[in-house]
Amino acid sequence: MIYFILSIILSFIITVLLIVVYLAISRAQLANDKKNKDAYSQAIQMINDARMASMHIIKDAHLKALRTLENSSVFNKDLKREVETSIDHLTNKHLTSLDSLSRELEESYKKAVTEQKDKDITTIESASESMKSEILREVEEFKQTLQKETFESQEMVEQKVSEEYEKVKSQIEDYKNVEIKKIDENMFSIVLIASKKIFGRTLDLDTHEQIVIDSLEEAKKEGVFSK
């Protein structure tokens, strides 16, 4: 689910960046120095807005994922803390990548406008295609890194949940064995007391165990357990 949401974010970023490049280059072809400066300022603002929107969307996606994980019955405080740390690290890394991508785009745009403003339209269009290819390449690299880290985070969570499940399962088994042992001890104590009342004496452990075994065998023959 997290990777699906982040894929939508990437599509949003690509669309915004390509629109920015197209508008900026188109305005640079027709405008004078003042208009070029205005176009550049507007492009930078659009990039900053896109970056801020992406940050909020990524944070919301991670919070929703964490709330989903908290519904697990074996999701204890230690596991929650580890997952939160992992998600915070992943979020910070993604946001850093977005900031780096935005800065590189700003620098590339500024350099392209400066170098190309005195050249003809053909040269400017060539620069536009080059910038677009560079943007797509960087976004694809970011997407692959994001996919890898998201899968690693998911595997970590699944491993922790599995470990906690096995731990709880072992604890339940230990508790069951202890309770069974208590029942056995209580049963033999009752037999000792009953034998003393019935036979007028206390039977030794081997004798009263044999009485229990014989009684069970007799009950089986009479079909007590099949009723």
C-alpha positions, -999 to 999 in steps of 0.1 A, spaced: 0 0 0 28 24 9 46 18 -24 14 23 -44 8 57 -27 45 67 -32 42 57 -69 13 82 -72 35 109 -56 63 102 -82 38 106 -110 26 139 -95 62 151 -92 71 141 -128 41 159 -141 48 191 -121 85 191 -131 78 187 -168 52 214 -167 77 237 -150 103 230 -176 79 235 -205 65 268 -192 99 281 -183 116 274 -216 85 286 -236 86 319 -217 124 322 -222 119 320 -260 96 350 -261 104 372 -232 131 398 -225 155 398 -195 128 409 -171 103 384 -182 130 356 -181 136 366 -144 99 365 -136 95 331 -153 124 317 -134 109 329 -101 76 314 -108 92 281 -118 111 280 -85 79 286 -66 62 258 -84 90 235 -76 90 244 -39 52 239 -37 55 205 -53 82 195 -29 62 206 2 31 188 -11 52 156 -16 66 158 19 31 160 35 18 131 13 47 108 22 44 116 59 6 109 58 12 76 39 37 64 65 14 74 94 -15 54 79 8 24 74 19 26 111 -17 28 123 -25 -3 102 4 -22 118 -7 -12 153 -39 -32 148 -18 -64 149 -24 -84 182 14 -91 185 24 -55 178 40 -46 212 57 -14 223 93 -25 214 82 -36 179 63 -3 175 93 17 184 115 -2 160 90 3 131 86 40 139 124 44 139 126 26 105 98 46 90 113 79 103 147 69 87 130 60 55 109 92 54 139 114 61 159 97 34 131 101 8 126 137 17 163 143 14 162 128 -21 133 150 -31 151 181 -18 182 171 -37 162 165 -69 146 199 -66 179 217 -60 194 200 -90 165 209 -112 167 245 -100 204 247 -109 199 230 -143 170 253 -151 189 285 -141 220 273 -160 199 265 -191 181 298 -192 214 317 -188 232 298 -215 204 296 -239 187 330 -238 209 343 -267 206 311 -288 180 302 -314 148 282 -308 163 250 -321 191 250 -295 166 258 -267 143 230 -277 173 206 -277 182 218 -242 146 212 -231 147 176 -243 180 171 -226 166 185 -193 135 163 -196 156 132 -201 178 141 -171 147 146 -150 132 113 -160 165 95 -154 168 110 -119 132 102 -110 136 66 -122 167 62 -100 148 76 -71 118 53 -78 141 22 -78 157 32 -45 123 39 -30 110 5 -41 140 -13 -27 139 4 7 101 0 10 104 -37 4 132 -40 29 111 -21 55 82 -44 48 103 -75 52 117 -62 85 81 -57 98 70 -92 87 100 -108 103 94 -90 136 57 -100 136 67 -136 129 92 -136 158 67 -121 182 41 -147 171 66 -176 178 75 -161 212 38 -159 222 32 -194 209 61 -207 230 48 -189 261 14 -204 257 28 -239 253 49 -234 285 18 -222 304 -2 -251 291 24 -276 303 26 -260 337 -12 -261 341 -13 -298 330 13 -307 356 -7 -289 383 -38 -308 373 -19 -341 374 -5 -333 409 -40 -323 422 -55 -355 407 -31 -378 425 -35 -359 457 -73 -364 455 -67 -402 448 -45 -404 479 -71 -388 501 -99 -409 486 -79 -441 490 -73 -434 526 -110 -429 532 -120 -460 512 -92 -485 522 -85 -470 556 -49 -464 546 -27 -442 524 -15 -459 492 20 -454 479 25 -434 447 30 -465 425 -1 -482 438 -24 -452 434 -10 -445 399 -18 -481 390 -54 -477 404 -58 -446 381 -45 -465 351 -67 -495 358 -97 -473 362 -91 -456 329 -87 -489 312 -119 -502 327 -137 -470 317 -125 -475 281 -138 -510 280 -172 -499 293 -173 -472 266 -174 -443 290 -153 -421 268 -173 -429 236 -206 -417 251 
